Amino acid sequence: MANLNGFNANEVEPNSSFEPLPAGKYLAAITHSEMKPTKRGDGSYLELEFTVLEGNCQGRKVWDRLCINHPNAQTVQIARGNLSALCRATGVMQPRDSAELHNLPLVINVRCVKRKDNDEISNEVKGYAKKESKAPKPQATSATPNSAPPWKK
């Protein structure tokens, strides 16, 4: 048994079940990262937690794994290429720690895939891009009604 310290479900809104995010591009930021061992113990991967920053899915989480230490050279090459794209998207070209990539807005490309182990649909991050900066709006010039434009003076 576990003591729940007088928990009252009437005082807490219930969580709803989360369906996978619809496929698409999302403005997000890495909010947590951790190096973890592979299942077989023969390597390690960088697990990245992304939090969506805006839109209908704001606050939702998506995870990606970059297997940067693995006996298969192609697996490592793919992970390092993805890490390079991530670094370019955040503008941090030589991170010494994954925490340097946290809380920097970027665009993640999310797709929906069917899991092999249980046939459920889940999200997969399939690319990173820089956050597009919004172009400044042209400023209207304030001309007084009686002033002539410069070319008429």
Backbone hydrogen bonds, N-H to C=O, Kabsch-Sander energy under -0.5 kcal/mol:
donor,donor_aa,acceptor,acceptor_aa,energy
7,F,4,L,-0.8
11,E,8,N,-1.9
12,V,9,A,-0.9
19,E,17,S,-0.6
24,G,110,V,-2.4
26,Y,108,I,-2.4
28,A,26,Y,-0.6
28,A,106,L,-3.1
29,A,51,T,-1.4
30,I,101,L,-0.6
31,T,49,E,-2.9
32,H,49,E,-1.1
34,E,47,E,-2.0
36,K,45,Y,-2.9
38,T,43,G,-2.0
41,G,38,T,-0.9
44,S,69,N,-2.6
45,Y,36,K,-2.9
46,L,66,L,-2.9
47,E,34,E,-3.1
47,E,45,Y,-0.7
48,L,46,L,-0.5
48,L,64,D,-3.2
49,E,32,H,-3.0
50,F,48,L,-0.6
50,F,62,V,-3.5
51,T,29,A,-2.6
52,V,60,R,-2.7
53,L,27,L,-3.0
54,E,27,L,-0.7
58,Q,55,G,-1.7
59,G,52,V,-3.1
60,R,57,C,-2.4
62,V,50,F,-2.1
64,D,48,L,-2.1
66,L,46,L,-2.3
67,C,65,R,-0.6
68,I,66,L,-1.8
69,N,44,S,-1.7
73,A,71,P,-0.7
76,V,72,N,-1.8
77,Q,73,A,-2.5
78,I,74,Q,-2.4
79,A,75,T,-2.2
80,R,76,V,-2.8
81,G,77,Q,-2.1
82,N,78,I,-2.3
83,L,79,A,-2.5
84,S,80,R,-2.2
85,A,81,G,-2.1
86,L,82,N,-2.3
87,C,83,L,-2.6
88,R,84,S,-2.4
89,A,85,A,-2.1
90,T,86,L,-1.7
91,G,87,C,-1.7
92,V,87,C,-1.3
93,M,91,G,-0.8
100,E,97,D,-1.8
101,L,98,S,-1.9
102,H,99,A,-1.4
103,N,30,I,-3.0
104,L,101,L,-0.8
106,L,28,A,-2.5
107,V,129,A,-3.0
108,I,26,Y,-2.7
108,I,106,L,-0.5
109,N,127,G,-2.5
110,V,24,G,-3.3
110,V,108,I,-0.7
111,R,124,E,-2.6
113,V,122,S,-2.8
115,R,113,V,-0.5
115,R,120,E,-3.5
119,D,115,R,-1.4
122,S,113,V,-2.9
124,E,111,R,-2.2
126,K,109,N,-3.6
126,K,124,E,-0.5
129,A,107,V,-2.1
131,K,89,A,-0.6
131,K,105,P,-0.5
143,A,141,T,-0.9
147,S,144,T,-1.6
152,K,149,P,-2.1
153,K,149,P,-0.5
153,K,150,P,-1.0
